[in-house]
């Protein structure tokens, strides 16, 4: 056997051993994953049988939203038809009948959007400031990096609904609690994304500014921000879209916006108002998503 043959045999043996080790590792990971899913299903009482049994009942609620009831509490008289849908204000379950409080809904929707705007701006500014000390490649002090990252983790770990519920206690029912809750969660979420962007920045401009005598703030302002600005704007606009949807949810705990009204009408089973509010929420979220996406693409294209 030649030296080349022996080398080939050794290569095949080592390659085969590595392949077997990878297969064993993959099987072990798969087994752990399957076991984790099964344990989670048992502990959380997750049951496909219950899902199949309860799924048809989901349509019952929506069926009530589209069922004609001439007067509140009166017996059901039929299923909604096109003739009813485009009837007048007094026609049960018509669009005009659903939106008879459109002035109230529009005011609450505008309040919801304002909550999202203010919370996004506050959270964006805080996240921007904390993202630089939280970046390992930009901050030499490991303690500062550790504390900044843990603070951001705390901010994004607590659910927004829980934060809103906490703030309702000292600040009372209203938009302020919702704004603070969304702003804090936005700070944690955007802070993580911004810090990861900063860690990917090219360090050569920073070294040049440092060599010219620029301080740490100047290095961040002129060496990092111009590189990462498109990413900052993109993530900020994306978070604004998320916050608009979040603002409609946290109202369920009394934190203002259209969600607070939605909870009320759901609690009283006022199905026509539930229909109206759901339609308006869907329309405003879609409109803001489309507008935000267009603005984001235009800004990123101009800065890219």
C-alpha positions as CSV (number, residue, x, y, z in Angstrom):
1,X,0.0,0.0,0.0
2,X,1.4,3.3,-1.0
3,X,1.6,6.4,1.1
4,X,-1.3,8.0,-0.9
5,X,-3.5,5.0,-0.2
6,X,-2.8,5.1,3.5
7,X,-3.5,8.8,3.5
8,X,-6.8,8.2,1.7
9,X,-7.8,5.5,4.2
10,X,-7.0,7.8,7.1
11,X,-9.1,10.5,5.5
12,X,-12.0,8.2,5.0
13,X,-11.9,6.9,8.5
14,X,-11.8,10.4,10.0
15,X,-14.4,11.7,7.6
16,X,-16.7,8.7,8.5
17,X,-16.1,9.3,12.2
18,X,-17.0,13.0,11.9
19,X,-20.1,12.1,9.8
20,X,-21.3,9.6,12.4
21,X,-20.7,12.1,15.2
22,X,-22.7,14.7,13.4
23,X,-25.5,12.2,12.7
24,X,-25.5,11.2,16.4
25,X,-25.6,14.9,17.4
26,X,-28.5,15.6,15.1
27,X,-30.4,12.7,16.4
28,X,-29.8,13.7,20.0
29,X,-30.9,17.3,19.3
30,X,-34.0,16.0,17.5
31,X,-34.8,13.7,20.4
32,X,-34.4,16.6,22.9
33,X,-36.7,18.7,20.8
34,X,-39.4,16.1,20.5
35,X,-39.2,15.4,24.2
36,X,-39.4,19.1,25.0
37,X,-42.5,19.4,22.8
38,X,-44.2,16.4,24.4
39,X,-43.4,17.6,27.9
40,X,-44.7,21.1,27.1
41,X,-47.9,19.7,25.6
42,X,-48.5,17.6,28.7
43,X,-47.8,20.4,31.2
44,X,-49.8,23.0,29.3
45,X,-52.8,20.7,28.7
46,X,-52.3,21.0,24.9
47,X,-54.5,18.6,23.1
48,X,-55.2,18.3,19.4
49,X,-58.5,16.6,20.3
50,X,-59.6,19.7,22.2
51,X,-58.6,21.9,19.3
52,X,-60.7,19.8,16.8
53,X,-63.6,19.8,19.3
54,X,-63.5,23.6,19.9
55,X,-62.5,24.9,16.5
56,X,-66.1,24.8,15.0
57,X,-67.2,27.0,17.9
58,X,-64.9,29.8,16.8
59,X,-67.4,30.5,14.0
60,X,-70.3,30.8,16.4
61,X,-69.0,34.2,17.7
62,X,-68.5,35.6,14.2
63,X,-71.9,34.1,13.2
64,X,-73.5,36.3,15.9
65,X,-71.8,39.3,14.5
66,X,-73.5,38.7,11.2
67,X,-76.9,37.7,12.4
68,X,-79.9,40.0,12.2
69,X,-81.3,41.1,15.5
70,X,-83.9,43.9,15.0
71,X,-83.7,45.0,18.7
72,X,-81.2,44.2,21.4
73,X,-82.4,41.1,23.2
74,X,-84.9,40.2,20.5
75,X,-84.9,36.7,18.9
76,X,-82.7,36.1,15.9
77,X,-84.7,36.5,12.7
78,X,-82.2,35.5,10.0
79,X,-78.7,35.6,8.5
80,X,-77.2,38.8,7.1
81,X,-77.8,39.4,3.4
82,X,-76.5,42.0,0.9
83,X,-79.8,43.8,1.1
84,X,-79.3,44.3,4.9
85,X,-75.6,45.1,4.6
86,X,-76.2,48.2,2.5
87,X,-79.4,49.3,4.3
88,X,-80.0,52.5,6.1
89,X,-79.1,53.5,9.7
90,X,-82.2,51.8,11.1
91,X,-81.6,48.6,9.2
92,X,-80.3,45.9,11.6
93,X,-76.8,44.8,11.0
94,X,-76.2,47.2,8.0
95,X,-72.9,49.0,7.6
96,X,-74.7,52.2,8.6
97,X,-76.1,50.5,11.7
98,X,-72.7,49.2,12.7
99,X,-70.9,52.6,12.3
100,X,-73.5,54.8,14.0
101,X,-70.8,55.8,16.5
102,X,-68.1,56.4,13.9
103,X,-67.2,59.8,15.5
104,X,-66.3,58.1,18.7
105,X,-64.4,55.3,17.0
106,X,-62.5,57.7,14.8
107,X,-61.4,59.7,17.9
108,X,-60.3,56.6,19.7
109,X,-58.4,55.3,16.6
110,X,-56.6,58.7,16.3
111,X,-55.7,58.4,20.0
112,X,-54.4,54.9,19.4
113,X,-52.2,56.2,16.5
114,X,-51.0,59.1,18.6
115,X,-50.1,56.7,21.4
116,X,-48.0,54.6,19.0
117,X,-46.3,57.7,17.6
118,X,-45.3,59.1,21.0
119,X,-44.3,55.7,22.4
120,X,-42.2,54.9,19.3
121,X,-40.4,58.2,19.5
122,X,-39.6,57.9,23.2
123,X,-38.5,54.3,22.9
124,X,-36.5,55.0,19.8
125,X,-34.5,57.8,21.4
126,X,-33.8,55.7,24.6
127,X,-32.9,52.7,22.5
128,X,-30.6,54.8,20.3
129,X,-28.8,56.2,23.4
130,X,-28.4,52.8,25.1
131,X,-27.3,50.9,21.9
132,X,-23.8,52.4,21.9
133,X,-22.7,51.4,25.4
134,X,-24.4,48.0,24.8
135,X,-22.2,47.2,21.8
136,X,-19.2,45.1,22.7
137,X,-17.0,46.5,19.9
138,X,-17.6,50.1,20.8
139,X,-17.3,50.1,24.6
140,X,-14.2,49.0,26.3
141,X,-15.7,48.8,29.7
142,X,-17.2,45.4,30.1
143,X,-19.2,46.4,33.1
144,X,-21.0,49.1,31.1
145,X,-21.7,46.7,28.3
146,X,-23.1,44.1,30.8
147,X,-25.3,46.6,32.6
148,X,-26.6,48.2,29.4
149,X,-27.5,44.8,27.9
150,X,-29.2,43.6,31.1
151,X,-31.3,46.8,31.3
152,X,-32.4,46.3,27.7
153,X,-33.3,42.7,28.5
154,X,-35.5,43.8,31.5
155,X,-37.3,46.3,29.3
156,X,-38.2,43.9,26.6
157,X,-38.8,40.8,28.8
158,X,-41.9,42.2,30.6
159,X,-44.9,42.0,28.3
160,X,-46.5,45.3,27.3
161,X,-49.9,44.3,28.7
162,X,-48.3,43.6,32.1
163,X,-46.4,47.0,32.0
164,X,-49.7,48.8,31.1
165,X,-51.5,47.1,33.9
166,X,-48.7,48.2,36.3
167,X,-48.8,51.8,35.1
168,X,-52.6,52.0,35.3
169,X,-52.2,51.7,39.1
170,X,-50.2,54.9,39.7
171,X,-51.2,56.9,36.6
172,X,-54.9,55.9,36.3
173,X,-56.9,54.6,33.4
174,X,-56.0,56.4,30.1
175,X,-53.4,56.7,27.3
176,X,-50.4,57.6,29.6
177,X,-50.1,54.1,31.0
178,X,-50.2,52.7,27.5
179,X,-47.6,55.1,26.1
180,X,-45.2,54.3,28.9
181,X,-45.7,50.6,28.6
182,X,-45.1,50.6,24.8
183,X,-42.2,53.0,25.1
184,X,-40.4,50.8,27.6
185,X,-40.9,47.7,25.6
186,X,-39.8,49.5,22.4
187,X,-36.6,50.6,24.2
188,X,-35.7,47.0,25.0
189,X,-36.5,45.6,21.6
190,X,-34.9,48.4,19.5
191,X,-32.0,48.6,21.8
192,X,-31.0,45.0,21.1
193,X,-31.4,45.5,17.4
194,X,-29.5,48.8,17.4
195,X,-26.6,47.4,19.5
196,X,-26.3,44.4,17.1
197,X,-26.2,46.9,14.2
198,X,-23.5,48.9,15.9
199,X,-21.4,45.8,16.5
200,X,-21.3,45.2,12.7
201,X,-20.0,48.7,12.0
202,X,-16.7,49.1,10.2
203,X,-14.1,50.2,12.9
204,X,-11.8,52.0,10.5
205,X,-13.7,55.3,10.5
206,X,-13.8,55.1,14.3
207,X,-10.0,54.6,14.4
208,X,-9.5,57.5,12.1
209,X,-11.5,59.9,14.2
210,X,-9.8,58.6,17.4
211,X,-6.4,59.2,15.8
212,X,-7.4,62.7,14.9
213,X,-8.2,63.4,18.6
214,X,-12.0,62.8,18.5
215,X,-13.6,61.6,21.8
216,X,-15.9,58.7,22.2
217,X,-19.1,60.7,21.4
218,X,-17.5,62.0,18.2
219,X,-16.5,58.5,17.2
220,X,-20.1,57.3,17.6
221,X,-21.6,60.4,15.9
222,X,-19.3,60.5,12.8
223,X,-17.9,57.0,12.7
224,X,-20.9,54.7,13.5
225,X,-24.2,56.6,13.0
226,X,-23.6,57.4,9.2
227,X,-23.0,53.7,8.6
228,X,-25.9,52.4,10.5
229,X,-28.5,55.2,9.9
230,X,-30.5,53.2,7.2
231,X,-30.8,50.3,9.6
232,X,-31.8,52.6,12.5
233,X,-34.6,54.1,10.3
234,X,-35.8,50.8,9.0
235,X,-36.1,49.2,12.4
236,X,-37.7,52.3,13.8
237,X,-40.5,52.3,11.2
238,X,-41.0,48.6,11.5
239,X,-41.4,49.1,15.3
240,X,-43.9,51.8,14.7
241,X,-46.1,49.4,12.7
242,X,-45.9,46.9,15.6
243,X,-46.7,49.6,18.2
244,X,-49.9,50.6,16.3
245,X,-51.1,47.0,16.7
246,X,-49.9,46.9,20.3
247,X,-51.8,50.1,21.1
248,X,-55.1,48.4,20.2
249,X,-54.4,45.5,22.5
250,X,-53.2,47.2,25.7
251,X,-56.4,49.1,25.9
252,X,-57.9,45.9,27.3
253,X,-56.3,46.7,30.7
254,X,-57.5,50.3,30.6
255,X,-54.6,51.9,28.9
256,X,-56.6,54.0,26.5
257,X,-57.2,53.8,22.8
258,X,-59.7,51.9,20.7
259,X,-58.8,48.7,22.6
260,X,-60.5,50.0,25.7
261,X,-63.7,50.5,23.8
262,X,-63.4,47.1,22.1
263,X,-63.2,45.4,25.5
264,X,-66.3,47.2,26.6
265,X,-68.4,46.2,23.6
266,X,-67.2,42.6,23.7
267,X,-68.1,42.5,27.4
268,X,-71.6,43.6,26.7
269,X,-71.9,41.4,23.6
270,X,-72.7,44.4,21.3
271,X,-71.9,42.5,18.2
272,X,-72.5,45.3,15.7
273,X,-70.1,47.5,17.5
274,X,-67.5,44.7,17.7
275,X,-67.8,44.3,13.9
276,X,-67.4,48.0,13.3
277,X,-64.3,48.4,15.6
278,X,-62.6,45.3,14.2
279,X,-63.1,46.6,10.6
280,X,-61.7,50.0,11.5
281,X,-58.7,48.5,13.3
282,X,-58.0,46.3,10.4
283,X,-58.2,49.2,7.9
284,X,-56.0,51.5,10.0
285,X,-53.4,48.9,10.6
286,X,-53.2,48.0,6.9
287,X,-53.0,51.6,5.9
288,X,-50.2,52.4,8.3
289,X,-48.3,49.2,7.3
290,X,-48.5,50.2,3.7
291,X,-47.6,53.8,4.3
292,X,-44.7,52.9,6.6
293,X,-43.3,50.4,4.2
294,X,-43.3,53.0,1.4
295,X,-41.6,55.5,3.6
296,X,-39.1,53.0,4.7
297,X,-38.2,51.9,1.2
298,X,-37.9,55.5,0.0
299,X,-35.7,56.6,3.0
300,X,-33.5,53.5,2.7
301,X,-33.2,54.0,-1.0
302,X,-32.2,57.6,-0.6
303,X,-29.6,56.8,2.1
304,X,-28.3,53.6,0.6
